[in-house]
């Protein structure tokens, strides 16, 4: 007798699941209790167990596809059993009746085989609901039994978390059974990276980069991020903000600006502190494309170019002209464009393309003597920095009190796109660029 394989509720709050991979292909023999597939829930990657026996006759949702809890995603039946009527009743046409909503289509017989000698792990333990939405760290996720895939022993959760946090899983020492890399190992590696005093300016991006020649890359949402987004939005409003602040030593930045202005004096030009912040921010975003992004509802769009929105006060309120390709422009050009755009903004002469399409924004109230503030994100952007004034303050350096020109920068992050560790890494890079401007050239 044919058995319908349903998308099961594998976590207490699961509403839909995504097929990560099929461990059985169409035509493979199935015994009751066999692991059929890995399913990504709102909490973790879990294993779907067969409730019948025979052969896996039809896969209705391919790898990468999603289905609500309760939907039929496959059929188990005897070798010669006719399942045409069953498929017809499900709305199928022999090619799979369920909708496939991800990059990989439902294709018969294409499920990847397990590595030789690998035994799938049993279903992992489930954990209670996520922590409150106002927490500024990433929402905790459950640990689970590790599986061995290829040459690196790691649990599916650890692999996905490593990708999200930019951790090289091959370099992580596993503490799980048999030396497997588990969730806590990835979290420790990420915390170590965040704790570093500065990010190497020449370090490669820690997330998948945008393909060469492409303007952007749309990154599909995981089930966990969908759920985090929904919970945060329900708790904090349409854009769930959280804030990170760093305090900078601006000594070398001011010295660099003075030298630049000596060179620009012959051209009758002058660069401001804000121009330097724009340049440093754009350079930092090229190392952290996860922050140079838009929330798209069903995906996150990451950009290869930095189009910097610069908040400008106008009589009617606020407008944000855009310095396009700010990462590829020098201080003189940035300064010239900002002055021109700001002037025309106050005259209400900006064209639509000059104030739309920014990928990240800066708001600076330092010229008004504001020491520190938080700025509101401009959707669909995922972040904005609020720049305070440069002021001389007494600080402790090597056990002695010295006076330095200091400045505070506060980053507002859309928690649906940027997690705490990601925002912290970006600010560490920005801090290193402003405290040593020569690093931008590396």
N, C-alpha and C positions, 0 to 999 in steps of 0.2 A: 504494500500500500504506500502511495506517495506521501511524503512528509514535506510540509511547507516550512522553510527556514525563515523565521521572522527576525526583524531587527529587535533584539531584546533590550530591555532597560537594564543596562549594565552598571549604572550608578543611580543613586537615589533621586537625582535631579535631572537625569538625562531625558531629553525630549526628542533628539535625533542623533544618529550616529553616522560616522564616515568610515567606509571600508578602506583600511590602510593597505592590506594585502590579503589575498586568498591563499591559504595554505593547502587547499585542495583545488585541483583544476577540474573542469568539466570532464566527466567520464571516470574520474578517480573513485575507487571504492571507499565507502564511508561506513564506519562502525559507530554505534551509539557511544557518545562520550568523546569522539575524536574532535580535535580542534579544527574548525573549518576556516576561520578567518580572524585577523586582528582588526578590532573595531575601535576607532577613536571616539571617546565619549567627551562630555564636558569636563571630565576630570583627568582621564588617563587613557592609555591604549589598553584595551581589555581583549580577552579571547572569547570568541563565540563557539559554543560547544554544540555538536550535532545531537539532535533529539530523536533521530531516526537512523535507519541503516539501509544500505543499498549502494547506489552510486550517485555522485553529484551530477544530476542530469542537466540542470540549467542554472546559470548565474544571471540574475536579473539586475544586479547593481554591481558595476565594475569597480576596480580599484580607484579610489579617489571620489567615488560617488557617495552621495548621502541619501538617507531615507529616514522618515519619522519612525519612532518606536511603534512596533506593531506591524509595519509594512513587511510584505514578503520579499525577500532579497535573493532567494534561491530555492531550488526544488531538489529533494532527494527522492529517488525512486528506484525500482528494480531495473535491471538492464533492458528487458523487453517491454516494460510497462509503458502504456500510452499515456502521455501527459498533456496531449494537445488540448483536451477539454479543460484541464486544470489551468493551463496557460491562458486559454480564451477567457475563462472566468476571472482571471487576474487582469485582463485587458492587454495581455501580451500577444505578440505576433510571431513568436518564435525567435525574435532577436532581443528579447528582454522587455518585459512590460513596465518595469520601474524606470523612472527618470534618472539619468546620470548627470550629476551637476558639477563634476570636477573634471580635471584635465585629462584623466585617463578613461577611455570608453570601456564599456562592458564588452569584453571580447572572449569568446569561448576558448578555453584551453590555454589561456595565457598567464594563469596564476604562477608566480615564481615558485620554484621548488626550494625546499629547505636545504641548507648546506649539509653535506654528507656528515652523518653521525649526530646531527642536531635533533634534539627532542624538544618540541614546543613546551613551554612552561604552562602551568595551569593558571586559571583565572586569578588575578591579583586581588588583594584585599581592597575593599572600598573604604572611603573616608567620609566624614561628615561634610556638610556644606562648606563652601569657601568662606574665608574670613570676611569681615565687613568690607564693603566697597570703599570706605574712606581710607583704608590702609594704603600707604604709598609704595609698598613693595609689591612684587608680583604675587598674585593670588596663589596660595600654596596648593600643591597637587600631591596625590598619594604616591607612595612608593609601591613597587610591585615586583613580582618575581622576574629576574633577569632572563633574557634569552640570548643565545649565541647566534650572531648573524655575521657570516664571513669570518674575518680574522680578528675582529675586535669584539670582546665579550661585553655587552651592554644591554640594559633593558630598553625597550622601545621608548619609555618615558624619558630615560636619560639621553637617548639619541635626539629626541625632539627638543628637549630642554637645552641641550648643547647647541643646537642650531639657533634657537631663539636668543640665547645669551652670548653667542659667538665664542663658545669654548671649543678648542680643538680636542675632541674626545680621544684621539689617539695618544695625546700627551697626558691624559688623566690616569692616575693610579687607582684602580678599582679596589673598593673595600667590601664588596658584596661576596657572596658565596663563589668560591673558585676564582676570585680576583675580578669578578664582573664589575663594571662601572654602573653605579646606581645613582639615583637622584641626588643624594646628599653629596656625592663626589663632585658632580657638576656644579652644585650650588657653592661648595667650598672653593672650587677653581674660579668661579665667577667672582666671589667675594674677594679673593686674593687679587684678581685683576683690578677690581674697583678700588682696592686699598692702595694700589700703587700711587706714588706721588704725582706722576705725570704719565701720559700716554706717549709712546714714541711717535714723533711726528711722521716718520716715514712708514709706520706700520700699516699693513693692508687693512681694508675694511673687514670687520668681524662678522659680516652678514653676507649672504649671497649678493654679488654686485649686479648692477644693471648690465645686460649684454652690450658689448661694444656697438656703437652706432645707434643704439636705441635711446629714446627720450626718457623712458620710464619702464618699470617692471611692476605688474600687478601681482601681488603676493596673495594667494588664496588664504582664507582664514581657516584656522584649525577650529575644531569643535570647542576646545577650551577657550580660545579667544572670543568666539561668538558668545559664549556664556558669560565670560568676564565682561564683555562689552554690554550685554543686556543688563547684567546686575548693576554695573557701575552707573549706566545711564538711568536706570530706575531709581537709584539711590541719590545721585548727585545732579541729575538734570541731563539735558541733551548732550553736553560735553563734560565728561567727568575729569575735572582738573586735579592735578597734584603739583606740588611746587618743590624745587630744589634750589638752594642758594650756595654760592661760593664767594669767598672774599679774596681779592687779588692784590698782589703787590704790583703797582703800575709804574715803578721806577724806570725800568728799561723801556716800557711802552712809551712813556713820555719823552725819554731820551731819543728813541727812534723817531717819534713824531717831530721832534725839534730838528733832527738832521734831515728828515724828508722835507720839511717846510723850508729849510735853507736852500735845498735844491729847487723846490717849486717857486721860490720867491722870484726867480728870473722870469717865470711864466705868469706871474701875477696870481698864482694859485696858492691855496693853503688847505691842508688836510686837518680835520678835526679829530678829536678822540672818538667820536661816533663813527667816522669813516674807518678808523683803525679797527674798531669793534666789528663793523660790518665785514671787513676783509678777513679778520681772524675767525669770525663765526662761519663765514662761507667756507673757509679752508677746513675748519673742524668738521663741518657737515659732510664734506667729501669723504672723510674717514668714518662717518657714522650715518650712512644713508637711511638707517632705520628711523632717524629723527627728521630727515628731509623727506617727509611723506605726507600723504593725504589719507584720511579715513573715508572709505568709499561705500560703507554699509555692508557689502558682502566681500570686500577685499581691501587690502592696504596697498596704495600706490606709492612706490619709492622712486625718487627721481635721481637721475645721474647729474643733472645740472642744478645749481642753486640759484633760484630766483628770489631775491631777498626783498620782502616787504618792509618798508621803513615808515613807521607811524609818524604822521605829520599833523600837528594841531592846526585846524583852520577855524575861521569864525563860527561855522555851523557845527563844529564838532571835531571829528577825527577822520582822516583818510590815510590809506596806506599805499603810496606809490611803490612800484616794483623796480628794483635794480636787477635786470636780467643777466644771467651768467656771471653773478658777482664773484664766483670762485675763480674765474678766468681773467678778472680785471685788476689793474693796479690801483694803488691808493689815489693817484691823481684822477683817473677816470671815474672811480667810485665817487670821489668828492665832487667832481664836476656834475655828474649825473644827479646826485642827491640834491645838490643846490638847485639845479634846473628843475627837477621834478617837484621839489618842495615849493619853489617859487610859483610854478604854474598851478600847483594844487591850491595854493592860497588865492590864486586868481580864478579858480574854477575852470581852468583850461585843459585839464588832463583828458586824454582820450581813454576809452574803456580798456584798451590793451595795456595802458600804462599803470592801471591800478588793479588789474586782475591777474590771476595766474601765479601768485607768489607761492613758494613751497615752504617758506619759513619766514618769521617776522621778528623785528626788533622794535622795542619801544624804549626810548631814552628820555628820562626826566631829570637827568643829572644837571642840565643847565638851569633847572629851577631849584637846585639845592636839595633834591630828594635823595636821601641816602639809600633807601631800599623800598621796593614795592613789588606787587604782583600784577602781571598783565593778563588780559583775557584773550584766550586763543581765538584766532580768526579761522573758523571752519571753511574748507575741510582740512586745513593745515593741522598738524599734530603738535606743534610747539611754537613758543614765542619766548624771547628773553626780555627781561626788564632790567635796564641799565641805570644804576644810580650814579651819584656824583663822585668825582675823585676828590678825596679830602685827605689831609695829613692826619694820621692817627698814630698813637704810641702802640707798638707791638713788641712782643718778646721774640728776640732772635738770638739763638745760641746762648740763652741764659741772660741776655742783656736787653734792656728796654731801649728801642730805637724808634725814630719817627720816620714813617714811610708814607708815600702817597698811596692810598688804598681805594678800592672800588668794589662794590658788591653787585653781583649779577644774579638774578633769580629767574629760573626757567620754569615756565608753566607747561605742563605736559598733558596731552590727552591720553589717559590711561588705557584707552582701547587700542592705542597704537604703540605707545612708549611705556615700558616698564621702568621701575626705579633704577635698576642696574644699568639699563641702556642710557637713561638720562644722565646718570652719574658719570658714565664713561665719556659721554659727549662733553660734559662740563669740565672733566679733567683735561681733555684735549684742548678745549678752548682756554682754560686757565694756563696751560703750558705755553700756548701760542702768544697770549697777551703778556705773560711774565718773561718770555724770551721771544720777541717778534722775529728774530732771525730763523726760528724753527719753522716758520711758515714757508720759507724758501726751500726747505729740505724735501 
